[in-house]
């Protein structure tokens, strides 16, 4: 049995802002129903998919409803799509070590809905697709029995098939790198980009949209689709969100000097495809997306820029009441062009022609849309850190042969606010990572080095404080520390780096260090940094007694 694409119904579980639905809509499918428990997502999905009956409901609870209520609430459809929340599986969440239990439950709730629709008498369900982050693949079984899903019967739901796998959206026309895992019953989507030279670059998207406010009175051509709008009708683009100095300084350090991790461009390299759009809007992190704003200043991407990088059309609206909510709506979505490729594969499998020309969205918003255009956004003010804030960082931009010297408070008793600061030499990463705290020795340094190190340490002693006061200074804002001429952890590390740079004759020749286990050789600059920091920490320890 084959069907015409304009008669194929789709329901979207965990619909979010509707990126998955949008790709199927563009291919000619009829999105008839969606569900999510986050109100901004439900409002956004309803407004951009007026043919859909989108409801706000807990999906796990929905999956367990009695049969009559279940079938009354969820309509039958030929296609089910869904993207269970993925924070627990994401590598950006505690490096992929977050609690997986909730994520697994939500995936199983989606599978339970699929199974109940697939196994019901007279089922019309033909295809279903689950999307999640790559790491989720390790927690999804090849198949699930009815009993495992808490259902009656002896049926088995085959979840992983030949088309299941990790797909990079950049090869399906999405102008940002985004790898996601797809499984279920669906035909393999063909790549629309097979040559890396044809991948859409960040600058192509930015040039079409123009800088914020630049094309307000002009036509703006959609970066992803063949249509245009008056600039004033392109929402969430004509405003500037400048970043405060403390934000971009932190981001720059994290991107270009994050220990063993490789350097990242700062600001963004527009000659490459955009990096993965994250689910949260942060500007003091390695994953932050930051654009230059001229004269040494920097700005955040507009919501429209982020949405276009995710392949949303420029007439798609995001119904959050703040920048952060709008960003989350975009960042959590399935890129519409990726979804379109999946939808198109289904139409080809069914020997029907997908829609290939873009049809504008008819919105249903009741006039409650909050547009960021024209909004005045002040740079964020730096706040004091939490009393139990941890610190672990190396001498800035000093990594020699995988060695680095780290200053840390991680050995403190945070529960009782009893702080202890220490110095460690780190080498390499992963299974080969080693940490050293060797004994200090003056005999390995030259007279010139010793003289300058002694002068530095003697001068520094006047500004050193106890461990607890050092923690208090660390908590202060940059402005507070500068106003009072205080030395905190970052100031200390940068001062040590300046000392090393000023030791003109310091070479990369190794020096012999004794450790509790065995003698070993380390780069000379690492040895100098370790020695000076240890002297500072020893002085702070005396002041702490």
Secondary structure, 3 states (H helix, E strand, C coil): CCCCHHHCEEEEECCCCCHHHHHHHHCCCEEEEEEECCHHHHHHHHHHCCCCEEEECCHHHHHCCCHHHHHHHCCCCCEEEECCCCCCCCCCCHHHCCCCHHHHHHHHHHHHHHHHHHHCCCCCCCEEEEEEEHHHHHHCCCEEECCCCCCCCCCEEECCCCCCEEEEHHHHCCCECCEEEEEEECCCCCCCCCCHHHCCCHHHHHHHHCCCCCCCCCEEECCCCCCEEEHHHCCCCCCCCECCHHHHHHHHHHHHCCCCCCCCCCCCCCCCCECCCCCCCCCCCCCCCEEECCCCCEEECCHHHHHHHCCCCCCCCCCCCCHHHHHHHHHCCCCHHHHHHHHHHHHHHCCCCCCCCCCCCCCCCCCCCCCCCCCCCCCCCCCCCCCCCCCEEECCCCCECCEEEEEECCCCECCCCECCCEEEEEECCHHHCEEECCCCCCCCCCHHHHHHHHHHHHHHHCCCCCHHHHHHHHHCCHHHHHHCCCCCHHHHHHHHHHHHHHCCCCCCCEEEEECCCCEEEEEHHHHHHHHHHHHHHHHHHHHHC
